[in-house]
């Protein structure tokens, strides 16, 4: 009789453990997916830092329709001029450089390849699909 109770207890506890593991994976996701989300989060933080530094260097809200200085020509020039934050120049996963392209006197693009979609109700400008995506920023009319 005690052997049967031990067996039932073992089966019940094993079931509880398996259910807990499956539930945890369902709530949090697989470790690989969480890792990709962390990379995407870092990419977005890096692009936002680049954006803030460009705005800090070039945009003066008191001056209408004109930048206080020209947009940096390259991301390396921007990194050299940065005063508030250190700029990460490369993707944390691939090591590829972020793409910063000046389009005209006031507009530039920031491009990167994301692993997954971001569809947030907060800071909607920074939402993106999976894959390569470019954010086009007008320094006179920032998001």
C-alpha positions in Angstrom: 0.0 0.0 0.0 2.7 2.5 0.8 4.5 1.7 -2.4 1.3 2.6 -4.3 1.0 5.9 -2.4 4.7 6.7 -3.1 4.1 6.0 -6.8 0.9 8.2 -7.0 2.8 11.0 -5.1 5.7 10.7 -7.5 3.4 10.8 -10.6 1.5 13.8 -9.1 4.6 15.8 -8.3 6.2 15.0 -11.7 3.0 16.3 -13.4 3.1 19.5 -11.3 6.7 20.1 -12.3 6.0 19.5 -16.0 3.0 21.8 -15.9 5.0 24.5 -14.1 7.8 24.3 -16.7 5.4 24.4 -19.7 3.5 27.3 -18.1 6.8 29.2 -17.4 7.9 28.8 -21.1 4.4 29.9 -22.3 4.6 33.0 -20.1 8.2 34.0 -20.7 9.0 32.3 -24.0 12.0 30.2 -24.9 15.4 31.3 -23.8 16.4 31.9 -27.5 13.5 34.2 -28.1 14.2 36.2 -25.0 17.8 36.6 -26.2 16.6 37.9 -29.5 14.3 40.3 -27.8 17.2 41.6 -25.7 19.2 42.2 -28.8 16.3 44.1 -30.4 16.0 46.2 -27.2 19.7 47.1 -27.3 19.4 48.0 -31.0 16.5 50.3 -30.3 18.3 51.9 -27.4 21.4 52.4 -29.6 19.3 54.1 -32.3 17.6 56.3 -29.8 20.9 57.3 -28.4 22.1 58.2 -31.9 18.9 60.2 -32.4 19.3 62.1 -29.1 22.9 63.0 -29.9 22.0 64.3 -33.4 19.2 66.4 -31.8 21.5 67.7 -29.1 24.1 68.7 -31.6 22.0 70.1 -34.4 18.5 71.1 -33.3 17.7 74.3 -31.4 13.9 74.6 -30.7 14.4 78.4 -30.5 15.6 78.6 -34.1 12.8 78.1 -36.7 13.4 76.2 -40.0 17.2 76.0 -39.6 19.6 73.7 -37.7 22.2 75.2 -35.4 24.8 73.1 -37.2 24.9 70.7 -40.2 24.0 67.1 -39.6 27.1 65.0 -39.1 28.1 63.3 -42.4 28.9 59.9 -40.9 28.1 58.0 -37.7 31.8 58.1 -36.8 31.8 61.9 -37.0 28.7 61.9 -34.8 30.4 59.6 -32.3 33.4 61.9 -32.2 31.1 64.9 -31.5 28.9 63.2 -29.0 28.8 65.0 -25.6 25.9 63.5 -23.6 26.1 59.7 -24.2 28.5 57.2 -25.6 27.3 55.9 -29.0 27.4 52.2 -29.8 28.2 52.0 -33.5 27.6 48.3 -34.1 24.8 45.8 -33.8 25.2 43.8 -30.5 24.5 40.5 -32.2 26.0 40.7 -35.7 28.7 43.2 -35.1 27.7 45.0 -38.3 27.8 48.8 -38.1 24.5 50.7 -37.8 23.6 52.6 -40.9 23.3 56.4 -40.6 22.6 58.2 -43.9 22.1 61.9 -44.4 19.3 62.4 -46.9 19.3 66.2 -47.1 20.1 69.2 -45.0 17.6 68.3 -42.2 16.8 64.6 -42.8 18.7 61.4 -42.0 18.0 57.7 -41.8 18.9 55.2 -39.2 18.7 51.6 -40.4 19.2 48.2 -38.7 17.9 44.6 -38.9 15.6 43.6 -36.1 14.8 40.0 -35.1 11.1 40.6 -34.2 8.3 43.1 -34.5 7.8 46.0 -32.1 4.2 47.2 -32.0 3.9 49.3 -28.9 1.4 52.0 -27.9 4.3 54.0 -26.4 6.8 55.8 -28.6 5.0 54.5 -31.7 7.6 56.2 -34.0 10.1 53.4 -32.9 7.7 50.6 -33.9 9.2 48.3 -36.5 8.6 45.0 -38.4 11.1 42.1 -38.2 14.0 42.4 -40.7 15.7 45.5 -42.0 14.0 48.7 -41.2 14.9 52.4 -41.6 13.7 55.2 -39.4 13.6 58.5 -41.3 14.1 61.5 -39.0 13.7 65.2 -39.8 15.9 67.0 -37.3 13.7 70.1 -37.5 10.5 68.0 -36.7 11.7 65.2 -34.4 9.3 62.4 -33.4 
